[in-house]
Amino acid sequence: MKCNSATYLILFITLCFVFCVPTVHAFEKEIHADTRCTVCGMFVSKYPAWISKIVHKDGKKEYFDGVKDMLVYYFNPEKYGAVKGNPIVELLVQDYYSLTSFDAKKAYYVVGSDVYGPMGHEFIPFSSSEAAEAFNHDHHGREILTFDRITSELVESMRSGTRMK
């Protein structure tokens, strides 16, 4: 196959699009540079691909630098300043591949992989079981969990191996 200048131009434009267009993270427009994780205090804007969010009935929003910290809060919100009688109405995570936000209760989470979040071991969310399976295989995950299988004990056990990145 002969390549002419038009072919090279198309190839160049395609590569520029793939590698030069910035990725848009789901919560990017909501997060200010000084927004801190409700659980650990880290600046969440430093880790846009890992941000997760909880919304209370009164509209109060809590942001986290990873799903693990979101789950810590979820299992004991009063410890982190949540008001009793102001229930959590929404939990949002970002799909690891597409970075789109979706309902955390519908996610498939890979645990025990060789990919770490900002605070070490992490629950890595996917919007489809197929994506979770592929990631699990490629990154040597220990298992894939649905939200209903995650317990506070599991979350705490993952925190015990936490390391700052």
N, C-alpha and C positions, 0 to 999 in steps of 0.2 A: 504494500500500500504506500503510495506517495503522499507525503504531507506538504501542503502548500502553506503560505503565510496565513491564510484564513483559518486553517486547522490549528495552527499554533496560537493564533489570537483567541480562538474559542477555548482552547485548552488553558491558556493563561487566565482568561476571565473566569473560567470555572474554578481554577485553583485559588484565585483571589477571593472568590465568593466563599468557598469552603473554609479557607484558612484566615481570612481577614475580616469577615463579618462578625462583630461581637455577639457573643451568646447573651440572650436576654433571660434573666432569671425571674422566676415567678413573682417574687416579692420585692424586686429591685426598686420599684417606684414608691413603695411604702416605707422603706428602711432609710433612716437618717444615719449619718456617720457615727453619731453618738448613741445609737440604739444598742442596748446591752442585753445579753441573754438573761432571762429572768432567773435562771437557776445558777449559772456559774459566773456571770458578770462579764464574759468576754464580749467584745464588739462583734455583733453578728454580720455587719456589712463587710468584714474581712473575709467571710466565708459564704458568699452568696449561693453557692450550689448546695449548701447544707441547711439553709434556713428552713425552719418549720414554724408553725403559728397555731395559737389557740385563741378562740374568740369566746368571750363570756356573753351571757344573755343581755347584759346592759351595754354590749358593744365594746367593752374593754378588750384590747388585743395584747397578747403576750408573744414575744418572739424568742426563738431559741437558735443556738448555733449548731444544732443537730437534733435528730429524732430522739436520741437517748435522753437528752435534757428535757425535751418536750414531754417524754413519758415519765420522767421523774416528777415533773410538775403535775401531770395528769393524775398520777396516783396519790398525790398529797398536795393539792393546790393551796390549802390554808397555810402550810409551812412557808410558802413563798408569797404570802400577802393577799391571796384571793379571799374575797369576802364570802362568808357562808351565805347561802341563799342566792348566790349569783352563779348559777351553774354554767358549765362549759357547754356551748352549743355547736361548736365547730372545731375540728382538728384538721389542719392542712399540712401536707408534706409535699415535697417535690420529687417527681420521678427522676431517678438517678440519670437516665439517658436523655430524656426530653426536657427536663427542668421545668415541666409544667406542674402547677399545683393541683392537688386533688384530695379527696376525703381520705384521711389517714386510716379510717376504719375499713377502707376497701383496698388497702395496699397489701402487697406481698413483700415481706422484709427478709433480706438475706443477712444472716448473722455469722460471725466467725470467719469472714473472708480476709484476704490479704490487702484489702483497701481500708484505710483508716480515715475517720472524720477529724475535725479539728481537735477533738478531745480523745483520740484513740479509737478503740473498738466502737463500732456504730451499727445501728439498725439501718440498713440501706434499702430505701423504698423503691418499689416498682409498681406501675399501674397494671401490669399484666403478669400472669404466672409464667408465660413464655420468656419474657425479658428477665424475670428473676431466675429462672432455670438456666438461661444462657450465662448470666453474670455469675451465678453460683458455680457453674462448671468452670468458667474461665478464671475465676478468682478464688477457687478452692474454699468456698463457703462451707460452713458446718451444717447449716440447715436453712430452710425457708419457712417463715412463720406468717400466719395471718394475724390480724390485730387481736382477735379474741384469744389467741394462744400466748400473748405476751402478758407476763405477770410482773408485779413490782419486784419480786424476788429475782427474776431474770434480769430486769433492768439494773438492780443493785449489783448483781454479779458481774455485769458488763462494766459497771462503773469502777469496780475494784481494780480492774486492769487499765484504768484510764491513764493516758500519758498526754501531756501537752505537745502540740505540734509546732 
